[in-house]
Amino acid sequence: MSENTEKVEFENELVKVVRVVTEGSGKHQVEGRGPRVVISLTDETETRTDQGGRREHIERKVGDVVFKDASSGHTIENNRAGRQEVIIVELKARALPKGK
Protein backbone atom coordinates (compact mmCIF):
# COMPACT_ATOMS: atom_id res chain seq x y z
CA MET A 1 0.00 0.00 0.00
CA SER A 2 1.10 3.53 -0.65
CA GLU A 3 1.36 6.35 1.86
CA ASN A 4 -1.73 7.14 3.98
CA THR A 5 -4.32 4.90 2.39
CA GLU A 6 -7.88 3.97 3.25
CA LYS A 7 -9.35 0.90 1.56
CA VAL A 8 -12.83 -0.55 1.96
CA GLU A 9 -12.31 -4.28 2.56
CA PHE A 10 -15.98 -5.23 2.94
CA GLU A 11 -19.36 -3.49 3.06
CA ASN A 12 -22.98 -4.52 3.45
CA GLU A 13 -26.15 -3.00 4.95
CA LEU A 14 -24.86 -3.52 8.53
CA VAL A 15 -21.14 -2.66 8.49
CA LYS A 16 -18.36 -1.04 6.50
CA VAL A 17 -14.88 -2.50 7.11
CA VAL A 18 -12.00 -0.18 6.27
CA ARG A 19 -8.22 -0.75 6.40
CA VAL A 20 -6.30 2.47 7.15
CA VAL A 21 -2.53 2.75 6.74
CA THR A 22 -0.68 5.88 7.84
CA GLU A 23 3.02 6.02 7.04
CA GLY A 24 5.59 7.30 9.55
CA SER A 25 5.02 10.96 10.48
CA GLY A 26 2.08 11.03 8.03
CA LYS A 27 -1.40 12.45 8.49
CA HIS A 28 -4.76 10.93 7.59
CA GLN A 29 -7.75 13.24 7.12
CA VAL A 30 -11.21 11.76 7.82
CA GLU A 31 -14.42 13.55 6.79
CA GLY A 32 -16.53 11.70 9.35
CA ARG A 33 -17.41 8.22 10.59
CA GLY A 34 -20.31 6.51 12.30
CA PRO A 35 -19.95 4.57 15.54
CA ARG A 36 -17.14 2.07 15.07
CA VAL A 37 -14.79 -0.54 16.43
CA VAL A 38 -11.08 0.13 15.83
CA ILE A 39 -8.65 -2.83 15.79
CA SER A 40 -4.93 -2.04 15.96
CA LEU A 41 -2.78 -4.13 13.62
CA THR A 42 0.41 -2.29 14.66
CA ASP A 43 1.53 -0.34 17.71
CA GLU A 44 0.20 3.22 17.50
CA THR A 45 1.32 6.56 18.86
CA GLU A 46 -0.75 9.31 17.33
CA THR A 47 -2.46 12.64 17.79
CA ARG A 48 -6.14 12.94 16.89
CA THR A 49 -7.40 16.46 16.20
CA ASP A 50 -11.14 16.98 15.75
CA GLN A 51 -12.73 19.69 13.60
CA GLY A 52 -13.02 21.97 16.63
CA GLY A 53 -9.25 21.79 17.23
CA ARG A 54 -9.44 19.49 20.29
CA ARG A 55 -6.34 17.28 20.40
CA GLU A 56 -6.07 13.82 21.94
CA HIS A 57 -2.88 11.78 22.35
CA ILE A 58 -3.50 8.08 21.65
CA GLU A 59 -1.29 5.06 22.33
CA ARG A 60 -2.38 1.54 21.43
CA LYS A 61 -0.66 -1.83 21.13
CA VAL A 62 -1.08 -4.52 18.48
CA GLY A 63 -4.40 -6.28 19.09
CA ASP A 64 -6.02 -3.46 21.07
CA VAL A 65 -9.71 -3.03 20.27
CA VAL A 66 -11.66 0.13 21.12
CA PHE A 67 -15.14 1.49 20.47
CA LYS A 68 -15.48 5.08 19.24
CA ASP A 69 -18.68 7.10 18.91
CA ALA A 70 -19.62 8.78 15.63
CA SER A 71 -17.53 11.82 14.71
CA SER A 72 -18.00 14.60 12.19
CA GLY A 73 -14.38 14.55 11.08
CA HIS A 74 -10.83 14.53 12.38
CA THR A 75 -7.16 14.23 11.46
CA ILE A 76 -4.89 11.43 12.68
CA GLU A 77 -1.16 12.22 12.82
CA ASN A 78 1.23 9.28 13.13
CA ASN A 79 3.84 10.26 15.73
CA ARG A 80 6.01 7.21 15.00
CA ALA A 81 8.72 6.73 12.40
CA GLY A 82 7.09 3.51 11.16
CA ARG A 83 3.74 2.89 9.54
CA GLN A 84 0.55 2.31 11.51
CA GLU A 85 -2.32 0.11 10.37
CA VAL A 86 -5.84 -0.34 11.74
CA ILE A 87 -9.05 -2.05 10.74
CA ILE A 88 -12.19 0.02 11.35
CA VAL A 89 -15.58 -1.67 11.52
CA GLU A 90 -18.09 1.14 11.09
CA LEU A 91 -21.59 0.27 12.27
CA LYS A 92 -24.45 1.39 10.06
CA ALA A 93 -27.80 2.51 11.44
CA ARG A 94 -30.55 0.02 10.75
CA ALA A 95 -34.15 0.23 11.83
CA LEU A 96 -35.42 -2.71 13.84
CA PRO A 97 -38.53 -4.43 12.55
CA LYS A 98 -41.76 -3.32 14.23
CA GLY A 99 -42.56 -5.19 17.42
CA LYS A 100 -38.90 -5.96 18.21
N, CA, C and O atoms as a MOPAC input file, in Angstrom:
PM7 MOZYME 1SCF
protein

 N      0.83500 1    -1.18900 1     0.00000 1
 C      0.00000 1     0.00000 1     0.00000 1
 C      0.87800 1     1.25100 1     0.00000 1
 O      1.98900 1     1.26200 1     0.53000 1
 N      0.34100 1     2.29000 1    -0.60800 1
 C      1.10000 1     3.52900 1    -0.64600 1
 C      0.84100 1     4.34800 1     0.61400 1
 O      0.11200 1     3.91700 1     1.50800 1
 N      1.43600 1     5.51400 1     0.67600 1
 C      1.36000 1     6.35300 1     1.86400 1
 C     -0.07300 1     6.77200 1     2.19500 1
 O     -0.81100 1     7.20700 1     1.31100 1
 N     -0.46400 1     6.64600 1     3.44800 1
 C     -1.72700 1     7.14200 1     3.97800 1
 C     -2.92600 1     6.71100 1     3.13600 1
 O     -3.55400 1     7.52800 1     2.46200 1
 N     -3.22800 1     5.43300 1     3.18600 1
 C     -4.32500 1     4.89600 1     2.38600 1
 C     -5.49500 1     4.47500 1     3.24700 1
 O     -5.34400 1     4.16300 1     4.42900 1
 N     -6.66000 1     4.47200 1     2.63200 1
 C     -7.88000 1     3.97100 1     3.25400 1
 C     -8.56000 1     3.11200 1     2.19900 1
 O     -8.88800 1     3.59300 1     1.11500 1
 N     -8.77400 1     1.82300 1     2.52400 1
 C     -9.34800 1     0.90000 1     1.55800 1
 C    -10.53000 1     0.17400 1     2.18700 1
 O    -10.41600 1    -0.38900 1     3.27500 1
 N    -11.66800 1     0.19100 1     1.49300 1
 C    -12.83400 1    -0.55400 1     1.95600 1
 C    -12.58100 1    -2.02600 1     1.65200 1
 O    -12.41700 1    -2.40900 1     0.49400 1
 N    -12.55000 1    -2.84800 1     2.69700 1
 C    -12.30800 1    -4.28100 1     2.56300 1
 C    -13.60800 1    -5.06400 1     2.38200 1
 O    -13.63900 1    -6.10300 1     1.72200 1
 N    -14.68900 1    -4.53700 1     2.98900 1
 C    -15.98300 1    -5.22600 1     2.94400 1
 C    -17.06000 1    -4.21800 1     3.31500 1
 O    -16.84000 1    -3.33800 1     4.14700 1
 N    -18.24100 1    -4.35600 1     2.68300 1
 C    -19.35700 1    -3.49400 1     3.05700 1
 C    -20.67200 1    -4.18800 1     2.74200 1
 O    -20.83300 1    -4.81600 1     1.69500 1
 N    -21.61000 1    -4.05800 1     3.67800 1
 C    -22.98100 1    -4.51700 1     3.45200 1
 C    -23.91100 1    -3.54900 1     4.15800 1
 O    -23.48000 1    -2.46100 1     4.54000 1
 N    -25.18600 1    -3.91500 1     4.34500 1
 C    -26.14800 1    -2.99900 1     4.95200 1
 C    -25.92200 1    -2.79000 1     6.45200 1
 O    -26.50100 1    -1.87500 1     7.03900 1
 N    -25.09200 1    -3.62200 1     7.07600 1
 C    -24.86200 1    -3.52100 1     8.52600 1
 C    -23.54200 1    -2.87300 1     8.89800 1
 O    -23.48000 1    -2.12300 1     9.87300 1
 N    -22.47000 1    -3.14900 1     8.13300 1
 C    -21.13800 1    -2.65700 1     8.48600 1
 C    -20.35400 1    -2.23200 1     7.25100 1
 O    -20.64000 1    -2.64600 1     6.12800 1
 N    -19.36800 1    -1.40200 1     7.49900 1
 C    -18.36200 1    -1.04100 1     6.49600 1
 C    -17.01300 1    -1.29600 1     7.15500 1
 O    -16.72200 1    -0.72400 1     8.20500 1
 N    -16.18200 1    -2.15000 1     6.54900 1
 C    -14.88500 1    -2.50200 1     7.10800 1
 C    -13.81000 1    -1.81800 1     6.27600 1
 O    -13.71600 1    -2.02800 1     5.06700 1
 N    -12.99500 1    -0.99100 1     6.94500 1
 C    -11.99900 1    -0.18300 1     6.26600 1
 C    -10.62000 1    -0.47500 1     6.85200 1
 O    -10.46300 1    -0.56400 1     8.07000 1
 N     -9.62300 1    -0.62100 1     5.97900 1
 C     -8.21600 1    -0.74700 1     6.40100 1
 C     -7.56300 1     0.61500 1     6.18400 1
 O     -7.60700 1     1.15700 1     5.07900 1
 N     -6.95600 1     1.17300 1     7.24000 1
 C     -6.29600 1     2.47100 1     7.14900 1
 C     -4.82000 1     2.29000 1     7.46600 1
 O     -4.45300 1     1.73700 1     8.50400 1
 N     -3.97300 1     2.77100 1     6.54600 1
 C     -2.52600 1     2.74700 1     6.73600 1
 C     -2.03300 1     4.18700 1     6.72800 1
 O     -2.31600 1     4.94500 1     5.80100 1
 N     -1.29000 1     4.55700 1     7.77200 1
 C     -0.68000 1     5.88000 1     7.84200 1
 C      0.81700 1     5.68700 1     7.99900 1
 O      1.28100 1     5.11400 1     8.98400 1
 N      1.56500 1     6.17000 1     7.02000 1
 C      3.02400 1     6.02400 1     7.04400 1
 C      3.62500 1     6.86700 1     8.16000 1
 O      2.96400 1     7.74500 1     8.71400 1
 N      4.88800 1     6.58900 1     8.48400 1
 C      5.58700 1     7.30000 1     9.54900 1
 C      5.52500 1     8.80300 1     9.37400 1
 O      5.80600 1     9.32200 1     8.29400 1
 N      5.15700 1     9.50300 1    10.43800 1
 C      5.01900 1    10.96000 1    10.47600 1
 C      3.96800 1    11.48500 1     9.50800 1
 O      3.92300 1    12.68700 1     9.24500 1
 N      3.12100 1    10.61100 1     8.97400 1
 C      2.07900 1    11.02700 1     8.03500 1
 C      0.80800 1    11.42900 1     8.74600 1
 O      0.64200 1    11.19500 1     9.94300 1
 N     -0.09700 1    12.04800 1     7.97900 1
 C     -1.40200 1    12.45100 1     8.48800 1
 C     -2.48000 1    11.81300 1     7.62700 1
 O     -2.30400 1    11.60900 1     6.42600 1
 N     -3.60800 1    11.50200 1     8.27500 1
 C     -4.75600 1    10.92500 1     7.58800 1
 C     -5.98000 1    11.75200 1     7.93600 1
 O     -6.38800 1    11.80700 1     9.09500 1
 N     -6.56800 1    12.40000 1     6.92900 1
 C     -7.75100 1    13.23700 1     7.11900 1
 C     -9.00800 1    12.39800 1     6.92600 1
 O     -9.12200 1    11.66100 1     5.94700 1
 N     -9.96100 1    12.51200 1     7.87000 1
 C    -11.20700 1    11.76100 1     7.82200 1
 C    -12.36600 1    12.75300 1     7.83400 1
 O    -12.43500 1    13.61300 1     8.71100 1
 N    -13.27200 1    12.64100 1     6.87400 1
 C    -14.42300 1    13.54900 1     6.79400 1
 C    -15.43000 1    13.27800 1     7.90700 1
 O    -16.04700 1    14.21500 1     8.41300 1
 N    -15.60400 1    12.05300 1     8.28700 1
 C    -16.53400 1    11.69600 1     9.34600 1
 C    -16.77100 1    10.19800 1     9.33400 1
 O    -16.62800 1     9.55100 1     8.29700 1
 N    -17.12900 1     9.64900 1    10.47300 1
 C    -17.41000 1     8.22000 1    10.59100 1
 C    -18.56000 1     8.01800 1    11.55600 1
 O    -18.80200 1     8.83400 1    12.44500 1
 N    -19.27100 1     6.90500 1    11.36200 1
 C    -20.30800 1     6.50800 1    12.29600 1
 C    -19.67800 1     5.82300 1    13.49600 1
 O    -18.45300 1     5.74600 1    13.59100 1
 N    -20.49900 1     5.32400 1    14.41500 1
 C    -19.95100 1     4.56600 1    15.54400 1
 C    -19.15300 1     3.39000 1    14.99100 1
 O    -19.52500 1     2.80400 1    13.97400 1
 N    -18.05300 1     3.04600 1    15.66500 1
 C    -17.13700 1     2.07300 1    15.07100 1
 C    -16.29200 1     1.35800 1    16.10800 1
 O    -16.12600 1     1.81100 1    17.24100 1
 N    -15.76700 1     0.22500 1    15.67700 1
 C    -14.79000 1    -0.53600 1    16.43500 1
 C    -13.46600 1    -0.40300 1    15.69100 1
 O    -13.40300 1    -0.62500 1    14.48200 1
 N    -12.40200 1    -0.03600 1    16.42100 1
 C    -11.07500 1     0.13200 1    15.82800 1
 C    -10.17500 1    -0.97600 1    16.36400 1
 O    -10.05400 1    -1.16100 1    17.57500 1
 N     -9.53700 1    -1.72000 1    15.43800 1
 C     -8.65300 1    -2.83000 1    15.78900 1
 C     -7.24900 1    -2.47400 1    15.33800 1
 O     -7.01500 1    -2.25700 1    14.14900 1
 N     -6.30800 1    -2.41200 1    16.28000 1
 C     -4.92800 1    -2.03800 1    15.95700 1
 C     -4.16000 1    -3.23400 1    15.41800 1
 O     -4.06300 1    -4.27100 1    16.07500 1
 N     -3.61700 1    -3.08100 1    14.22400 1
 C     -2.78000 1    -4.12600 1    13.62200 1
 C     -1.30200 1    -3.86500 1    13.85600 1
 O     -0.47400 1    -4.74900 1    13.63400 1
 N     -0.96300 1    -2.66600 1    14.30000 1
 C      0.40500 1    -2.29000 1    14.66000 1
 C      0.34200 1    -1.46700 1    15.94300 1
 O     -0.72900 1    -1.00200 1    16.33200 1
 N      1.48400 1    -1.28600 1    16.59600 1
 C      1.52600 1    -0.34500 1    17.71400 1
 C      1.24600 1     1.04500 1    17.15100 1
 O      1.63200 1     1.35900 1    16.02500 1
 N      0.56400 1     1.88000 1    17.95400 1
 C      0.20100 1     3.21800 1    17.50300 1
 C      0.58700 1     4.26000 1    18.54500 1
 O      0.39100 1     4.06300 1    19.74400 1
 N      1.13000 1     5.35200 1    18.07500 1
 C      1.32100 1     6.56300 1    18.86200 1
 C      0.90800 1     7.69100 1    17.93500 1
 O      1.58200 1     7.97400 1    16.94400 1
 N     -0.21000 1     8.33600 1    18.26400 1
 C     -0.75200 1     9.31200 1    17.32600 1
 C     -1.44800 1    10.44500 1    18.04400 1
 O     -1.75200 1    10.36200 1    19.23400 1
 N     -1.69300 1    11.50400 1    17.29700 1
 C     -2.46000 1    12.63500 1    17.78700 1
 C     -3.70300 1    12.75100 1    16.92800 1
 O     -3.62100 1    12.81200 1    15.70100 1
 N     -4.86100 1    12.78000 1    17.58500 1
 C     -6.14300 1    12.93800 1    16.88900 1
 C     -6.63100 1    14.35100 1    17.14800 1
 O     -6.75200 1    14.76900 1    18.30000 1
 N     -6.91200 1    15.09000 1    16.08000 1
 C     -7.40400 1    16.45800 1    16.19800 1
 C     -8.77500 1    16.53100 1    15.54800 1
 O     -8.91700 1    16.24800 1    14.35800 1
 N     -9.79600 1    16.91300 1    16.33300 1
 C    -11.14400 1    16.98000 1    15.75500 1
 C    -11.32800 1    18.31800 1    15.03800 1
 O    -10.44800 1    19.17700 1    15.07600 1
 N    -12.47300 1    18.48300 1    14.38900 1
 C    -12.72900 1    19.68900 1    13.60300 1
 C    -12.75300 1    20.95700 1    14.45300 1
 O    -12.52300 1    22.05200 1    13.94000 1
 N    -13.02600 1    20.81800 1    15.72800 1
 C    -13.01900 1    21.96700 1    16.63000 1
 C    -11.64000 1    22.31000 1    17.16600 1
 O    -11.49200 1    23.27200 1    17.91900 1
 N    -10.61900 1    21.53100 1    16.78700 1
 C     -9.25300 1    21.79200 1    17.23200 1
 C     -8.85500 1    21.04900 1    18.50500 1
 O     -7.72200 1    21.19200 1    18.96500 1
 N     -9.75400 1    20.26400 1    19.08000 1
 C     -9.43900 1    19.48500 1    20.28800 1
 C     -8.48000 1    18.37000 1    19.93500 1
 O     -8.73700 1    17.59000 1    19.01800 1
 N     -7.37100 1    18.29000 1    20.65900 1
 C     -6.34100 1    17.28500 1    20.39700 1
 C     -6.35400 1    16.20900 1    21.46800 1
 O     -6.58000 1    16.48400 1    22.64600 1
 N     -6.10600 1    14.96900 1    21.03200 1
 C     -6.06900 1    13.82400 1    21.93900 1
 C     -4.85100 1    12.97400 1    21.57200 1
 O     -4.66800 1    12.61200 1    20.40900 1
 N     -4.02400 1    12.66000 1    22.56400 1
 C     -2.87600 1    11.78200 1    22.35000 1
 C     -3.34000 1    10.34000 1    22.55900 1
 O     -3.96000 1    10.02600 1    23.57600 1
 N     -3.04100 1     9.47000 1    21.59900 1
 C     -3.50300 1     8.08100 1    21.64900 1
 C     -2.31100 1     7.14100 1    21.54400 1
 O     -1.43700 1     7.31600 1    20.69400 1
 N     -2.28700 1     6.14100 1    22.42100 1
 C     -1.29300 1     5.06300 1    22.32500 1
 C     -2.02300 1     3.73700 1    22.42400 1
 O     -2.78600 1     3.50000 1    23.36000 1
 N     -1.77800 1     2.87400 1    21.44100 1
 C     -2.37600 1     1.53700 1    21.43500 1
 C     -1.31900 1     0.52700 1    21.03400 1
 O     -0.33700 1     0.84900 1    20.36600 1
 N     -1.54800 1    -0.70600 1    21.46300 1
 C     -0.66300 1    -1.82700 1    21.12700 1
 C     -1.33900 1    -2.72900 1    20.10400 1
 O     -2.55800 1    -2.68800 1    19.93400 1
 N     -0.53700 1    -3.54200 1    19.42600 1
 C     -1.07700 1    -4.52400 1    18.47900 1
 C     -2.15500 1    -5.34100 1    19.18000 1
 O     -1.94600 1    -5.83100 1    20.29000 1
 N     -3.31000 1    -5.48800 1    18.53100 1
 C     -4.40000 1    -6.27900 1    19.09400 1
 C     -5.37000 1    -5.51300 1    19.95700 1
 O     -6.41400 1    -6.05200 1    20.32400 1
 N     -5.06100 1    -4.25700 1    20.30000 1
 C     -6.01800 1    -3.46200 1    21.07300 1
 C     -7.27300 1    -3.23600 1    20.24400 1
 O     -7.20400 1    -3.04700 1    19.03000 1
 N     -8.41800 1    -3.25600 1    20.91400 1
 C     -9.71200 1    -3.03400 1    20.27400 1
 C    -10.45100 1    -1.98900 1    21.09300 1
 O    -10.59200 1    -2.13200 1    22.30800 1
 N    -10.92700 1    -0.92800 1    20.42600 1
 C    -11.65800 1     0.13200 1    21.12400 1
 C    -12.92900 1     0.47400 1    20.35600 1
 O    -13.00700 1     0.27900 1    19.14300 1
 N    -13.92700 1     0.98700 1    21.08100 1
 C    -15.14200 1     1.49200 1    20.46900 1
 C    -15.07700 1     3.00600 1    20.46600 1
 O    -14.69900 1     3.61600 1    21.46600 1
 N    -15.44300 1     3.61800 1    19.34400 1
 C    -15.47700 1     5.07900 1    19.23600 1
 C    -16.86600 1     5.49500 1    18.76800 1
 O    -17.43900 1     4.86100 1    17.88200 1
 N    -17.40900 1     6.55500 1    19.35600 1
 C    -18.68000 1     7.10300 1    18.91300 1
 C    -18.51800 1     7.77100 1    17.55200 1
 O    -17.39900 1     7.99700 1    17.09100 1
 N    -19.63400 1     8.08300 1    16.91800 1
 C    -19.61700 1     8.78300 1    15.63200 1
 C    -18.89000 1    10.11100 1    15.77700 1
 O    -18.92900 1    10.74200 1    16.83400 1
 N    -18.22400 1    10.53000 1    14.70000 1
 C    -17.53000 1    11.81700 1    14.70600 1
 C    -17.75300 1    12.50400 1    13.36400 1
 O    -17.93000 1    11.85500 1    12.33400 1
 N    -17.73800 1    13.82900 1    13.40600 1
 C    -18.00100 1    14.59700 1    12.19500 1
 C    -16.75000 1    14.81900 1    11.35500 1
 O    -16.83800 1    15.37400 1    10.26000 1
 N    -15.62100 1    14.40800 1    11.83200 1
 C    -14.38100 1    14.54800 1    11.07900 1
 C    -13.20000 1    14.80900 1    11.99300 1
 O    -13.34400 1    15.42100 1    13.05100 1
 N    -12.03300 1    14.34300 1    11.58000 1
 C    -10.83300 1    14.52600 1    12.37600 1
 C     -9.59600 1    14.22600 1    11.52500 1
 O     -9.70300 1    13.71600 1    10.41000 1
 N     -8.43400 1    14.54900 1    12.06800 1
 C     -7.15500 1    14.23000 1    11.45600 1
 C     -6.37000 1    13.35600 1    12.42100 1
 O     -6.30100 1    13.64200 1    13.61600 1
 N     -5.77600 1    12.28400 1    11.89200 1
 C     -4.89000 1    11.43100 1    12.67800 1
 C     -3.47000 1    11.69900 1    12.20900 1
 O     -3.18500 1    11.62800 1    11.01400 1
 N     -2.57700 1    12.00900 1    13.14400 1
 C     -1.16300 1    12.22500 1    12.81900 1
 C     -0.34400 1    11.11500 1    13.46800 1
 O     -0.35400 1    10.95700 1    14.68900 1
 N      0.35900 1    10.35500 1    12.64600 1
 C      1.23000 1     9.28300 1    13.12900 1
 C      2.47000 1     9.91700 1    13.74500 1
 O      3.22200 1    10.60700 1    13.05500 1
 N      2.68600 1     9.69100 1    15.03100 1
 C      3.84400 1    10.25500 1    15.73100 1
 C      5.03100 1     9.29900 1    15.77700 1
 O      6.01800 1     9.55700 1    16.46600 1
 N      4.93100 1     8.20000 1    15.04400 1
 C      6.00800 1     7.20600 1    15.00000 1
 C      6.75000 1     7.31900 1    13.67600 1
 O      6.25000 1     7.90400 1    12.71500 1
 N      7.94700 1     6.75400 1    13.64100 1
 C      8.72300 1     6.72800 1    12.39800 1
 C      8.18200 1     5.66800 1    11.43500 1
 O      8.29000 1     5.81700 1    10.21800 1
 N      7.60300 1     4.60100 1    11.98500 1
 C      7.09000 1     3.51000 1    11.16000 1
 C      5.61300 1     3.65600 1    10.85400 1
 O      4.92200 1     4.49400 1    11.43400 1
 N      5.13900 1     2.83200 1     9.93600 1
 C      3.73500 1     2.88500 1     9.53700 1
 C      2.82000 1     2.32400 1    10.62000 1
 O      3.22700 1     1.49000 1    11.42800 1
 N      1.58700 1     2.79300 1    10.61900 1
 C      0.55000 1     2.31300 1    11.51400 1
 C     -0.58500 1     1.78300 1    10.65200 1
 O     -0.87900 1     2.32500 1     9.58700 1
 N     -1.22500 1     0.70200 1    11.13500 1
 C     -2.31500 1     0.10600 1    10.37200 1
 C     -3.42100 1    -0.31500 1    11.32200 1
 O     -3.17000 1    -0.93300 1    12.35700 1
 N     -4.66600 1     0.03100 1    10.95100 1
 C     -5.83600 1    -0.34100 1    11.73700 1
 C     -6.92300 1    -0.87000 1    10.81200 1
 O     -6.95600 1    -0.56600 1     9.61900 1
 N     -7.80300 1    -1.66000 1    11.38900 1
 C     -9.05100 1    -2.05300 1    10.73600 1
 C    -10.16100 1    -1.33100 1    11.48700 1
 O    -10.20700 1    -1.36600 1    12.71700 1
 N    -11.05100 1    -0.67900 1    10.75300 1
 C    -12.18500 1     0.02100 1    11.35000 1
 C    -13.45900 1    -0.66100 1    10.87800 1
 O    -13.69500 1    -0.80200 1     9.67800 1
 N    -14.27600 1    -1.08100 1    11.83400 1
 C    -15.58300 1    -1.67400 1    11.52100 1
 C    -16.62500 1    -0.62500 1    11.89100 1
 O    -16.97500 1    -0.46000 1    13.06000 1
 N    -17.11200 1     0.07900 1    10.87400 1
 C    -18.08600 1     1.13800 1    11.09200 1
 C    -19.48400 1     0.53700 1    11.07100 1
 O    -19.86300 1    -0.15400 1    10.12600 1
 N    -20.24400 1     0.81000 1    12.12700 1
 C    -21.59000 1     0.27400 1    12.27300 1
 C    -22.58700 1     1.18400 1    11.57400 1
 O    -22.57100 1     2.39800 1    11.77300 1
 N    -23.44200 1     0.60500 1    10.76600 1
 C    -24.44900 1     1.39200 1    10.05700 1
 C    -25.76700 1     1.35400 1    10.82700 1
 O    -26.11600 1     0.34100 1    11.43500 1
 N    -26.48700 1     2.46100 1    10.79200 1
 C    -27.80200 1     2.51400 1    11.44200 1
 C    -28.76600 1     1.63600 1    10.66900 1
 O    -28.77800 1     1.64200 1     9.43800 1
 N    -29.56400 1     0.88900 1    11.38900 1
 C    -30.55000 1     0.01600 1    10.75000 1
 C    -31.77700 1    -0.02800 1    11.63300 1
 O    -31.68800 1    -0.31800 1    12.82600 1
 N    -32.89200 1     0.25300 1    11.05800 1
 C    -34.15000 1     0.23100 1    11.83000 1
 C    -34.50100 1    -1.19800 1    12.19000 1
 O    -34.37200 1    -2.10500 1    11.36800 1
 N    -34.94300 1    -1.39300 1    13.41400 1
 C    -35.42100 1    -2.71000 1    13.84300 1
 C    -36.82000 1    -2.93600 1    13.30300 1
 O    -37.59100 1    -1.98500 1    13.17300 1
 N    -37.15300 1    -4.14300 1    12.99500 1
 C    -38.52700 1    -4.42500 1    12.55200 1
 C    -39.51800 1    -4.06000 1    13.65200 1
 O    -39.18900 1    -4.11800 1    14.83700 1
 N    -40.72100 1    -3.68800 1    13.25800 1
 C    -41.76000 1    -3.31500 1    14.23300 1
 C    -42.04500 1    -4.48300 1    15.15900 1
 O    -42.07100 1    -5.63700 1    14.73400 1
 N    -42.26000 1    -4.17000 1    16.43400 1
 C    -42.56400 1    -5.19500 1    17.42000 1
 C    -41.32200 1    -5.83300 1    18.03300 1
 O    -41.45200 1    -6.73900 1    18.85600 1
 N    -40.13600 1    -5.39500 1    17.66400 1
 C    -38.89600 1    -5.96000 1    18.21100 1
 C    -38.27100 1    -5.00600 1    19.18600 1
 O    -37.22000 1    -5.30300 1    19.75300 1

